[in-house]
């Protein structure tokens, strides 16, 4: 007869078990991930529906909910380089683009933002028709066109 491995239920000073702490860490690391995926990353096993329900039950516990939704202290933030930050932003935009749960509208917005982070990528320009500016004015304001040349001299008519 096979014996089941017993998981430690020992609670530390924060009142959480090691597995609950792992759940909190994974949920805080990726707040947009599905509950079943967070549970799986934290070391829980089972069907997705069971894991989702278990995550809901855990989040109802006051100590776990407070740990998940507690504000981040500045001292707890690790220093991140600009390149790492850009890479993470691109990764998240890509996740939005490839998600089955994202609306087409959100995918278009994420695609626009993602392309804006890539050198040579397309950046859409939003125009408001009420402002009375021409496309030439906008291009000039962006530095893409020379200033307006002086108006051509008007032809003077000579009376004979």
PyMOL CGO cylinders between C-alpha atoms (Angstrom):
from pymol import cmd
from pymol.cgo import CYLINDER

trace = [
    CYLINDER, 0.00, 0.00, 0.00, 1.39, 3.36, -1.08, 0.3, 1, 1, 1, 1, 1, 1,
    CYLINDER, 1.39, 3.36, -1.08, 1.59, 6.03, 1.57, 0.3, 1, 1, 1, 1, 1, 1,
    CYLINDER, 1.59, 6.03, 1.57, 0.67, 9.58, 0.88, 0.3, 1, 1, 1, 1, 1, 1,
    CYLINDER, 0.67, 9.58, 0.88, 3.30, 12.23, 1.40, 0.3, 1, 1, 1, 1, 1, 1,
    CYLINDER, 3.30, 12.23, 1.40, 2.07, 14.44, 4.18, 0.3, 1, 1, 1, 1, 1, 1,
    CYLINDER, 2.07, 14.44, 4.18, 2.48, 18.18, 3.62, 0.3, 1, 1, 1, 1, 1, 1,
    CYLINDER, 2.48, 18.18, 3.62, 3.63, 20.29, 6.48, 0.3, 1, 1, 1, 1, 1, 1,
    CYLINDER, 3.63, 20.29, 6.48, 0.89, 22.48, 7.96, 0.3, 1, 1, 1, 1, 1, 1,
    CYLINDER, 0.89, 22.48, 7.96, 3.38, 24.41, 10.07, 0.3, 1, 1, 1, 1, 1, 1,
    CYLINDER, 3.38, 24.41, 10.07, 2.59, 28.10, 10.14, 0.3, 1, 1, 1, 1, 1, 1,
    CYLINDER, 2.59, 28.10, 10.14, 5.30, 30.69, 10.54, 0.3, 1, 1, 1, 1, 1, 1,
    CYLINDER, 5.30, 30.69, 10.54, 5.09, 34.09, 12.23, 0.3, 1, 1, 1, 1, 1, 1,
    CYLINDER, 5.09, 34.09, 12.23, 2.90, 35.47, 9.43, 0.3, 1, 1, 1, 1, 1, 1,
    CYLINDER, 2.90, 35.47, 9.43, 0.30, 32.75, 10.01, 0.3, 1, 1, 1, 1, 1, 1,
    CYLINDER, 0.30, 32.75, 10.01, 0.78, 31.16, 6.56, 0.3, 1, 1, 1, 1, 1, 1,
    CYLINDER, 0.78, 31.16, 6.56, 2.06, 27.74, 5.56, 0.3, 1, 1, 1, 1, 1, 1,
    CYLINDER, 2.06, 27.74, 5.56, 4.89, 27.42, 3.06, 0.3, 1, 1, 1, 1, 1, 1,
    CYLINDER, 4.89, 27.42, 3.06, 2.44, 26.51, 0.27, 0.3, 1, 1, 1, 1, 1, 1,
    CYLINDER, 2.44, 26.51, 0.27, 0.13, 29.42, 1.10, 0.3, 1, 1, 1, 1, 1, 1,
    CYLINDER, 0.13, 29.42, 1.10, 3.17, 31.72, 1.03, 0.3, 1, 1, 1, 1, 1, 1,
    CYLINDER, 3.17, 31.72, 1.03, 4.08, 30.28, -2.39, 0.3, 1, 1, 1, 1, 1, 1,
    CYLINDER, 4.08, 30.28, -2.39, 0.52, 31.03, -3.59, 0.3, 1, 1, 1, 1, 1, 1,
    CYLINDER, 0.52, 31.03, -3.59, 0.80, 34.62, -2.33, 0.3, 1, 1, 1, 1, 1, 1,
    CYLINDER, 0.80, 34.62, -2.33, 4.19, 35.05, -4.03, 0.3, 1, 1, 1, 1, 1, 1,
    CYLINDER, 4.19, 35.05, -4.03, 2.90, 33.68, -7.37, 0.3, 1, 1, 1, 1, 1, 1,
    CYLINDER, 2.90, 33.68, -7.37, -0.35, 35.71, -7.27, 0.3, 1, 1, 1, 1, 1, 1,
    CYLINDER, -0.35, 35.71, -7.27, 1.57, 38.94, -6.54, 0.3, 1, 1, 1, 1, 1, 1,
    CYLINDER, 1.57, 38.94, -6.54, 4.12, 38.15, -9.26, 0.3, 1, 1, 1, 1, 1, 1,
    CYLINDER, 4.12, 38.15, -9.26, 1.45, 37.77, -11.96, 0.3, 1, 1, 1, 1, 1, 1,
    CYLINDER, 1.45, 37.77, -11.96, -1.90, 39.31, -10.94, 0.3, 1, 1, 1, 1, 1, 1,
    CYLINDER, -1.90, 39.31, -10.94, -3.46, 38.71, -14.37, 0.3, 1, 1, 1, 1, 1, 1,
    CYLINDER, -3.46, 38.71, -14.37, -2.76, 34.95, -14.47, 0.3, 1, 1, 1, 1, 1, 1,
    CYLINDER, -2.76, 34.95, -14.47, -5.70, 32.56, -14.11, 0.3, 1, 1, 1, 1, 1, 1,
    CYLINDER, -5.70, 32.56, -14.11, -6.15, 31.18, -10.59, 0.3, 1, 1, 1, 1, 1, 1,
    CYLINDER, -6.15, 31.18, -10.59, -5.53, 27.60, -11.72, 0.3, 1, 1, 1, 1, 1, 1,
    CYLINDER, -5.53, 27.60, -11.72, -2.18, 28.58, -13.23, 0.3, 1, 1, 1, 1, 1, 1,
    CYLINDER, -2.18, 28.58, -13.23, -1.15, 30.46, -10.07, 0.3, 1, 1, 1, 1, 1, 1,
    CYLINDER, -1.15, 30.46, -10.07, -2.04, 27.43, -7.95, 0.3, 1, 1, 1, 1, 1, 1,
    CYLINDER, -2.04, 27.43, -7.95, -0.07, 25.13, -10.25, 0.3, 1, 1, 1, 1, 1, 1,
    CYLINDER, -0.07, 25.13, -10.25, 3.00, 27.43, -10.06, 0.3, 1, 1, 1, 1, 1, 1,
    CYLINDER, 3.00, 27.43, -10.06, 2.67, 27.43, -6.26, 0.3, 1, 1, 1, 1, 1, 1,
    CYLINDER, 2.67, 27.43, -6.26, 2.92, 23.64, -6.20, 0.3, 1, 1, 1, 1, 1, 1,
    CYLINDER, 2.92, 23.64, -6.20, -0.73, 22.59, -5.94, 0.3, 1, 1, 1, 1, 1, 1,
    CYLINDER, -0.73, 22.59, -5.94, -1.98, 19.68, -8.03, 0.3, 1, 1, 1, 1, 1, 1,
    CYLINDER, -1.98, 19.68, -8.03, -5.39, 18.95, -9.52, 0.3, 1, 1, 1, 1, 1, 1,
    CYLINDER, -5.39, 18.95, -9.52, -7.82, 19.72, -12.31, 0.3, 1, 1, 1, 1, 1, 1,
    CYLINDER, -7.82, 19.72, -12.31, -8.09, 23.39, -13.38, 0.3, 1, 1, 1, 1, 1, 1,
    CYLINDER, -8.09, 23.39, -13.38, -11.64, 23.73, -12.03, 0.3, 1, 1, 1, 1, 1, 1,
    CYLINDER, -11.64, 23.73, -12.03, -10.60, 22.34, -8.66, 0.3, 1, 1, 1, 1, 1, 1,
    CYLINDER, -10.60, 22.34, -8.66, -7.52, 24.58, -8.52, 0.3, 1, 1, 1, 1, 1, 1,
    CYLINDER, -7.52, 24.58, -8.52, -9.60, 27.65, -9.43, 0.3, 1, 1, 1, 1, 1, 1,
    CYLINDER, -9.60, 27.65, -9.43, -12.09, 26.94, -6.65, 0.3, 1, 1, 1, 1, 1, 1,
    CYLINDER, -12.09, 26.94, -6.65, -9.29, 26.28, -4.15, 0.3, 1, 1, 1, 1, 1, 1,
    CYLINDER, -9.29, 26.28, -4.15, -7.68, 29.64, -5.05, 0.3, 1, 1, 1, 1, 1, 1,
    CYLINDER, -7.68, 29.64, -5.05, -11.01, 31.40, -4.45, 0.3, 1, 1, 1, 1, 1, 1,
    CYLINDER, -11.01, 31.40, -4.45, -11.30, 29.75, -1.05, 0.3, 1, 1, 1, 1, 1, 1,
    CYLINDER, -11.30, 29.75, -1.05, -7.75, 30.75, -0.16, 0.3, 1, 1, 1, 1, 1, 1,
    CYLINDER, -7.75, 30.75, -0.16, -8.31, 34.37, -1.18, 0.3, 1, 1, 1, 1, 1, 1,
    CYLINDER, -8.31, 34.37, -1.18, -11.30, 34.52, 1.20, 0.3, 1, 1, 1, 1, 1, 1,
    CYLINDER, -11.30, 34.52, 1.20, -8.99, 33.81, 4.14, 0.3, 1, 1, 1, 1, 1, 1,
    CYLINDER, -8.99, 33.81, 4.14, -8.15, 37.19, 5.69, 0.3, 1, 1, 1, 1, 1, 1,
    CYLINDER, -8.15, 37.19, 5.69, -4.42, 36.52, 6.18, 0.3, 1, 1, 1, 1, 1, 1,
    CYLINDER, -4.42, 36.52, 6.18, -3.95, 35.34, 2.59, 0.3, 1, 1, 1, 1, 1, 1,
    CYLINDER, -3.95, 35.34, 2.59, -6.07, 38.12, 1.11, 0.3, 1, 1, 1, 1, 1, 1,
    CYLINDER, -6.07, 38.12, 1.11, -4.16, 40.75, 3.09, 0.3, 1, 1, 1, 1, 1, 1,
    CYLINDER, -4.16, 40.75, 3.09, -0.83, 39.29, 1.98, 0.3, 1, 1, 1, 1, 1, 1,
    CYLINDER, -0.83, 39.29, 1.98, -1.87, 39.18, -1.71, 0.3, 1, 1, 1, 1, 1, 1,
    CYLINDER, -1.87, 39.18, -1.71, -3.35, 42.69, -1.82, 0.3, 1, 1, 1, 1, 1, 1,
    CYLINDER, -3.35, 42.69, -1.82, -0.93, 44.45, 0.55, 0.3, 1, 1, 1, 1, 1, 1,
    CYLINDER, -0.93, 44.45, 0.55, 0.79, 47.51, -0.91, 0.3, 1, 1, 1, 1, 1, 1,
    CYLINDER, 0.79, 47.51, -0.91, 4.33, 46.99, -2.15, 0.3, 1, 1, 1, 1, 1, 1,
    CYLINDER, 4.33, 46.99, -2.15, 6.96, 48.62, 0.05, 0.3, 1, 1, 1, 1, 1, 1,
    CYLINDER, 6.96, 48.62, 0.05, 9.60, 50.62, -1.82, 0.3, 1, 1, 1, 1, 1, 1,
    CYLINDER, 9.60, 50.62, -1.82, 12.38, 48.72, -0.01, 0.3, 1, 1, 1, 1, 1, 1,
    CYLINDER, 12.38, 48.72, -0.01, 10.96, 45.43, -1.34, 0.3, 1, 1, 1, 1, 1, 1,
    CYLINDER, 10.96, 45.43, -1.34, 11.22, 46.53, -4.96, 0.3, 1, 1, 1, 1, 1, 1,
    CYLINDER, 11.22, 46.53, -4.96, 14.34, 45.34, -6.69, 0.3, 1, 1, 1, 1, 1, 1,
    CYLINDER, 14.34, 45.34, -6.69, 16.21, 47.70, -8.94, 0.3, 1, 1, 1, 1, 1, 1,
    CYLINDER, 16.21, 47.70, -8.94, 15.28, 47.06, -12.55, 0.3, 1, 1, 1, 1, 1, 1,
    CYLINDER, 15.28, 47.06, -12.55, 17.12, 48.36, -15.56, 0.3, 1, 1, 1, 1, 1, 1,
    CYLINDER, 17.12, 48.36, -15.56, 15.38, 50.25, -18.35, 0.3, 1, 1, 1, 1, 1, 1,
    CYLINDER, 15.38, 50.25, -18.35, 16.03, 47.38, -20.75, 0.3, 1, 1, 1, 1, 1, 1,
    CYLINDER, 16.03, 47.38, -20.75, 14.54, 44.83, -18.34, 0.3, 1, 1, 1, 1, 1, 1,
    CYLINDER, 14.54, 44.83, -18.34, 11.50, 47.06, -17.87, 0.3, 1, 1, 1, 1, 1, 1,
    CYLINDER, 11.50, 47.06, -17.87, 11.04, 47.45, -21.63, 0.3, 1, 1, 1, 1, 1, 1,
    CYLINDER, 11.04, 47.45, -21.63, 11.39, 43.71, -22.07, 0.3, 1, 1, 1, 1, 1, 1,
    CYLINDER, 11.39, 43.71, -22.07, 8.75, 43.04, -19.40, 0.3, 1, 1, 1, 1, 1, 1,
    CYLINDER, 8.75, 43.04, -19.40, 6.34, 45.56, -20.95, 0.3, 1, 1, 1, 1, 1, 1,
    CYLINDER, 6.34, 45.56, -20.95, 6.79, 43.95, -24.37, 0.3, 1, 1, 1, 1, 1, 1,
    CYLINDER, 6.79, 43.95, -24.37, 6.23, 40.50, -22.84, 0.3, 1, 1, 1, 1, 1, 1,
    CYLINDER, 6.23, 40.50, -22.84, 2.97, 41.62, -21.23, 0.3, 1, 1, 1, 1, 1, 1,
    CYLINDER, 2.97, 41.62, -21.23, 1.71, 43.29, -24.41, 0.3, 1, 1, 1, 1, 1, 1,
    CYLINDER, 1.71, 43.29, -24.41, 2.52, 40.06, -26.27, 0.3, 1, 1, 1, 1, 1, 1,
    CYLINDER, 2.52, 40.06, -26.27, 0.54, 38.07, -23.68, 0.3, 1, 1, 1, 1, 1, 1,
    CYLINDER, 0.54, 38.07, -23.68, -2.45, 40.35, -24.28, 0.3, 1, 1, 1, 1, 1, 1,
    CYLINDER, -2.45, 40.35, -24.28, -2.12, 39.89, -28.05, 0.3, 1, 1, 1, 1, 1, 1,
    CYLINDER, -2.12, 39.89, -28.05, -2.02, 36.09, -27.81, 0.3, 1, 1, 1, 1, 1, 1,
    CYLINDER, -2.02, 36.09, -27.81, -4.62, 35.58, -25.08, 0.3, 1, 1, 1, 1, 1, 1,
    CYLINDER, -4.62, 35.58, -25.08, -7.93, 33.93, -25.91, 0.3, 1, 1, 1, 1, 1, 1,
    CYLINDER, -7.93, 33.93, -25.91, -9.57, 35.97, -23.14, 0.3, 1, 1, 1, 1, 1, 1,
    CYLINDER, -9.57, 35.97, -23.14, -8.64, 39.38, -24.56, 0.3, 1, 1, 1, 1, 1, 1,
    CYLINDER, -8.64, 39.38, -24.56, -11.11, 41.37, -26.67, 0.3, 1, 1, 1, 1, 1, 1,
    CYLINDER, -11.11, 41.37, -26.67, -10.19, 42.43, -30.20, 0.3, 1, 1, 1, 1, 1, 1,
    CYLINDER, -10.19, 42.43, -30.20, -10.24, 46.05, -29.08, 0.3, 1, 1, 1, 1, 1, 1,
    CYLINDER, -10.24, 46.05, -29.08, -7.68, 45.37, -26.34, 0.3, 1, 1, 1, 1, 1, 1,
    CYLINDER, -7.68, 45.37, -26.34, -5.54, 43.39, -28.79, 0.3, 1, 1, 1, 1, 1, 1,
    CYLINDER, -5.54, 43.39, -28.79, -5.47, 46.34, -31.19, 0.3, 1, 1, 1, 1, 1, 1,
    CYLINDER, -5.47, 46.34, -31.19, -4.50, 48.73, -28.38, 0.3, 1, 1, 1, 1, 1, 1,
    CYLINDER, -4.50, 48.73, -28.38, -1.77, 46.37, -27.16, 0.3, 1, 1, 1, 1, 1, 1,
    CYLINDER, -1.77, 46.37, -27.16, -0.50, 45.93, -30.72, 0.3, 1, 1, 1, 1, 1, 1,
    CYLINDER, -0.50, 45.93, -30.72, -0.25, 49.69, -31.17, 0.3, 1, 1, 1, 1, 1, 1,
    CYLINDER, -0.25, 49.69, -31.17, 1.61, 50.05, -27.88, 0.3, 1, 1, 1, 1, 1, 1,
    CYLINDER, 1.61, 50.05, -27.88, 3.91, 47.12, -28.69, 0.3, 1, 1, 1, 1, 1, 1,
    CYLINDER, 3.91, 47.12, -28.69, 4.80, 48.52, -32.11, 0.3, 1, 1, 1, 1, 1, 1,
    CYLINDER, 4.80, 48.52, -32.11, 5.56, 51.90, -30.53, 0.3, 1, 1, 1, 1, 1, 1,
    CYLINDER, 5.56, 51.90, -30.53, 8.29, 50.24, -28.41, 0.3, 1, 1, 1, 1, 1, 1,
    CYLINDER, 8.29, 50.24, -28.41, 10.07, 48.75, -31.42, 0.3, 1, 1, 1, 1, 1, 1,
    CYLINDER, 10.07, 48.75, -31.42, 12.47, 50.97, -33.38, 0.3, 1, 1, 1, 1, 1, 1,
    CYLINDER, 12.47, 50.97, -33.38, 10.86, 51.70, -36.74, 0.3, 1, 1, 1, 1, 1, 1,
    CYLINDER, 10.86, 51.70, -36.74, 7.49, 50.44, -35.51, 0.3, 1, 1, 1, 1, 1, 1,
    CYLINDER, 7.49, 50.44, -35.51, 4.30, 52.15, -36.58, 0.3, 1, 1, 1, 1, 1, 1,
    CYLINDER, 4.30, 52.15, -36.58, 2.92, 54.78, -34.21, 0.3, 1, 1, 1, 1, 1, 1,
    CYLINDER, 2.92, 54.78, -34.21, -0.64, 55.84, -35.03, 0.3, 1, 1, 1, 1, 1, 1,
    CYLINDER, -0.64, 55.84, -35.03, -1.44, 59.53, -34.77, 0.3, 1, 1, 1, 1, 1, 1,
    CYLINDER, -1.44, 59.53, -34.77, -4.83, 60.41, -33.38, 0.3, 1, 1, 1, 1, 1, 1,
    CYLINDER, -4.83, 60.41, -33.38, -6.39, 63.48, -34.95, 0.3, 1, 1, 1, 1, 1, 1,
    CYLINDER, -6.39, 63.48, -34.95, -9.30, 65.44, -33.67, 0.3, 1, 1, 1, 1, 1, 1,
    CYLINDER, -9.30, 65.44, -33.67, -11.27, 67.05, -36.48, 0.3, 1, 1, 1, 1, 1, 1,
    CYLINDER, -11.27, 67.05, -36.48, -12.46, 69.98, -34.36, 0.3, 1, 1, 1, 1, 1, 1,
    CYLINDER, -12.46, 69.98, -34.36, -9.02, 71.51, -33.82, 0.3, 1, 1, 1, 1, 1, 1,
    CYLINDER, -9.02, 71.51, -33.82, -8.79, 73.00, -37.30, 0.3, 1, 1, 1, 1, 1, 1,
    CYLINDER, -8.79, 73.00, -37.30, -5.21, 71.90, -37.95, 0.3, 1, 1, 1, 1, 1, 1,
    CYLINDER, -5.21, 71.90, -37.95, -4.08, 70.53, -41.24, 0.3, 1, 1, 1, 1, 1, 1,
    CYLINDER, -4.08, 70.53, -41.24, -1.89, 67.48, -41.68, 0.3, 1, 1, 1, 1, 1, 1,
    CYLINDER, -1.89, 67.48, -41.68, 0.93, 69.81, -42.75, 0.3, 1, 1, 1, 1, 1, 1,
    CYLINDER, 0.93, 69.81, -42.75, 0.63, 71.67, -39.41, 0.3, 1, 1, 1, 1, 1, 1,
    CYLINDER, 0.63, 71.67, -39.41, 0.92, 68.40, -37.52, 0.3, 1, 1, 1, 1, 1, 1,
    CYLINDER, 0.92, 68.40, -37.52, 3.91, 67.18, -39.55, 0.3, 1, 1, 1, 1, 1, 1,
    CYLINDER, 3.91, 67.18, -39.55, 5.60, 70.56, -39.07, 0.3, 1, 1, 1, 1, 1, 1,
    CYLINDER, 5.60, 70.56, -39.07, 4.95, 70.42, -35.31, 0.3, 1, 1, 1, 1, 1, 1,
    CYLINDER, 4.95, 70.42, -35.31, 6.60, 67.00, -35.21, 0.3, 1, 1, 1, 1, 1, 1,
    CYLINDER, 6.60, 67.00, -35.21, 9.66, 68.43, -36.95, 0.3, 1, 1, 1, 1, 1, 1,
    CYLINDER, 9.66, 68.43, -36.95, 9.07, 66.64, -40.23, 0.3, 1, 1, 1, 1, 1, 1,
    CYLINDER, 9.07, 66.64, -40.23, 8.51, 69.63, -42.51, 0.3, 1, 1, 1, 1, 1, 1,
    CYLINDER, 8.51, 69.63, -42.51, 10.23, 72.97, -42.96, 0.3, 1, 1, 1, 1, 1, 1,
    CYLINDER, 10.23, 72.97, -42.96, 8.52, 76.11, -41.74, 0.3, 1, 1, 1, 1, 1, 1,
    CYLINDER, 8.52, 76.11, -41.74, 6.04, 77.68, -44.07, 0.3, 1, 1, 1, 1, 1, 1,
    CYLINDER, 6.04, 77.68, -44.07, 7.71, 79.48, -46.93, 0.3, 1, 1, 1, 1, 1, 1,
    CYLINDER, 7.71, 79.48, -46.93, 6.71, 83.10, -47.43, 0.3, 1, 1, 1, 1, 1, 1,
    CYLINDER, 6.71, 83.10, -47.43, 3.68, 83.55, -49.61, 0.3, 1, 1, 1, 1, 1, 1,
    CYLINDER, 3.68, 83.55, -49.61, 4.33, 84.01, -53.29, 0.3, 1, 1, 1, 1, 1, 1,
    CYLINDER, 4.33, 84.01, -53.29, 4.32, 87.66, -54.31, 0.3, 1, 1, 1, 1, 1, 1,
    CYLINDER, 4.32, 87.66, -54.31, 1.00, 88.58, -55.73, 0.3, 1, 1, 1, 1, 1, 1,
    CYLINDER, 1.00, 88.58, -55.73, 0.99, 89.66, -59.35, 0.3, 1, 1, 1, 1, 1, 1,
    CYLINDER, 0.99, 89.66, -59.35, 0.41, 93.38, -59.59, 0.3, 1, 1, 1, 1, 1, 1,
    CYLINDER, 0.41, 93.38, -59.59, -1.80, 94.49, -62.33, 0.3, 1, 1, 1, 1, 1, 1,
    CYLINDER, -1.80, 94.49, -62.33, -0.73, 97.53, -64.18, 0.3, 1, 1, 1, 1, 1, 1,
    CYLINDER, -0.73, 97.53, -64.18, -3.34, 99.90, -65.43, 0.3, 1, 1, 1, 1, 1, 1,
    CYLINDER, -3.34, 99.90, -65.43, -2.46, 101.32, -68.79, 0.3, 1, 1, 1, 1, 1, 1,
]
cmd.load_cgo(trace, "trace")
